[in-house]
Amino acid sequence: MSEKIITSSDILFEHMEEVERLEQRIAELEATNKALRERVRWIPVSERLPPIDTPVIVQSAPWPKNITCAMRYDDSDGWLWGQLSGYNATLNRADSYEFDDDYEYLAWMPLPPPP
C-alpha cells in the first residue's frame, strides 16, 4: 500500500474558502485601521484646513506651542481662527470663541466623539 504525499497545494485547496474569508477580513481590518489613523492624526494646516464653524483641536505656532480648541469662522472679509476662551466656554457657540486674524496654528485634528 502506497502512502499518499500531502502537499501544501492540497492543504490550500482543502481550506480555500477559509483562506478567502480570512483575506477578506484582513482587507476590512486594514481599511478600518487606515481610516482610524487618518482620523486621529495631526493634519498640517499647509495640507488642509478644517471646515468652517467646526471645533477642532489645534497646535499653536510659534513658541510656546499650546494645544487648545479652536475653529474657523466665516467673516465678511474671509475667515478667521477663533480660540475657545472663557470660563463657561461651550464648543458649539460662536460667542465662546475669541476670533483674531493673528492666531497661527501648525496643525489640527478633529475632536473625538463625546462619551
Protein Blocks (a to p, Z undefined) as FASTA:
>chain_A
ZZddddfklmmmmmmmmmmmmmmmmmmmmmmmmmmmmmmpccdfkloccdehiacddddd
fddcddddddddddfklpaddddedjklcfklmklpccdfkbccfbdcdddddZZ
